[in-house]
Each structure stands twice: as C-alpha cells, then as structure tokens.
C-alpha cells in the first residue's frame, strides 16, 4: 500500500474531486484487509492506548527512524512511553497524563534536533499544555 499524500497549497480549499474505483470480489477485498491488519499488528502498538503516529515524516526521512537514531525507543516519562514497537507512537502504559506526553514530545523534538538535520513536526491536532491551554 502506498503512503497516502495529497500535495496542495496550505491555503487551498478542495471543493470536489473525482475518484476511480476498481471492481473487486468481496473475497479479494477481505484477503487484502486481513493482510494489512496483520502487517499493522506486527509494526504498530495497536493493543495499547495511543494517539497514533505523533510526528510527520520529514521530506526524505522516517520520523520513526529519526526517533530511534536519537536513542528514544522505549523511553518513558511517567506512564507515557515511546513505543518500542514503533517509535513514532507514544503509548499510555496506564494513567499517563498530558504533561507526561508533552514532556516526551519535547524530549523527542530536542534529541532529534541534536542527532539529525531533520525537524520534527506533529502530525495534526493540538495538545493541551501543562497549564491547560491548547497549543
């Protein structure tokens, strides 16, 4: 499966699109879904609570590889942990607080900055800061 990307200007508004589908049997579709889920289970921490992938892949690089290169695989702050299975996921080991997650995100940003020329950027959304503000 190819990476899903849509390159449009940041201020653009999409008002329509055309989609082209291929007719396939239900059996073929089910086989593909099973194969994709199997692959995801092997490579992503799906059994644990997480916010999904935290960082965007920088151009020509993998956020997970940069985090691993920075030595952060399995790093914990409180009950929040950078996944050992896929370092671009921060997982909740039970009782993780927003400040724990934010601390890991800041640590990741700093370490990746020191060990790489790439800059890490969050995938989407905003996290509450320790003071309760959004940002």
N, C-alpha and C positions, 0 to 999 in steps of 0.2 A: 504494500500500500504506500502510495506516495505521500509526502508531507503535504498537509493542507495549507495553502497560502493563497492570498489574494493581494496583489500589489496595486493599491490605488492611493492617490494623494490623501493625506490625513484629513483635509477639509472637504473631500468629495462626499456626495450623498448618492447612494445607489437606489434608483427608483424602479428598477426592473432587471430581469435577466432571462436568458434562455438556458434551459437545461436539456441535455440529451441523455436519455436512459437507454440501457440495453435490456432487452427482454431475456430473462434467465429463469430457469426452473427453481422452484422452492427448494428442492434438494441441493442444488448448487449454491444457492444463497445461504442455506443453513450450514453447509460444509465450510464456506468462507467465514461466516460469523464465528463458528466454533474454532477455526484455525486462528483467527485474530484474537479471540478471547484467550486462547491458550498462550499465545505469544505475549499478550499483555500481562497475564498472570505470572509468566516467567520473568518479566523485566520490570514490572511496576508493583509497588506495595499496595495492591488493591484490597487486601484483607484488613488493612488498618485505616483509621480515620486520617484523612489528609485533605489539603486544599487542591490537590492535583499538582501539575507542574507549576513551579513558582516562577522560574526565570525564562525569559525569551532566549532562544538560541541566537547568539550574535552571528553576524554575517560570516559564513565560512567556518563556524565552530559549533561545538555542542556545549550547552550550559552544564550538562551533567559531567562531561569530561573535564571542564574547567574547574568545577567544584571538587571533583576527585583529585585533580592535579594539585589543588590547594590543600589537600590533606584533610578534607572535612567529612568524608564518608563516615557515617555513624556518630558524628559529633552531636552531643546533647546539651541543651540548656533546659533545666527543669525537666518537664515531661515531653518537651518537643525535641525531635531528633531528625537530623538529615538522614534520610533513608540509606541504609547500607545496600539495598537492592537497586535503587535508582536515586542518585544524589540530587536530582532536581526536584525531589519531593521532600517536604517537611511533614513528618508524621507525628501524630499525637499518641504517645505511649500511655495516656490516661491522665487526665487532669491538666494538660498543657494550657497555659494562659497566653493571652495575646502578647504580653510582654516577653514571654519565652520565645515565641515565634519571631517577633520583631527583632529580638536580640540575635537569633540565629541568622536572620536575613541580613542584618547589619554586619555580623561577623563574616558571612559569606561574601558580601559586597567588598569588604575591606581586603580579605585574603585573596579573592580572585583578582582584585586590582593589583595587589603586590606580586602575584605569581604569573600574571598574564597581561597581554596588551589589550584584551577584550574588556568591555564594560558590561556588567550585568544589569539587566532591566527586568522588572517584574512583568509577568505575562499580562495581567489585567486586574482590574478592580483596585480597591484601596484597602488598607489595613488600618484598624484603629490604633492610634499611638498609645503609649502607656498613660498619657494624660486623658485619653478618652476622645480626643479629636480625631477626625478622619483625615487621611493624607497619604 
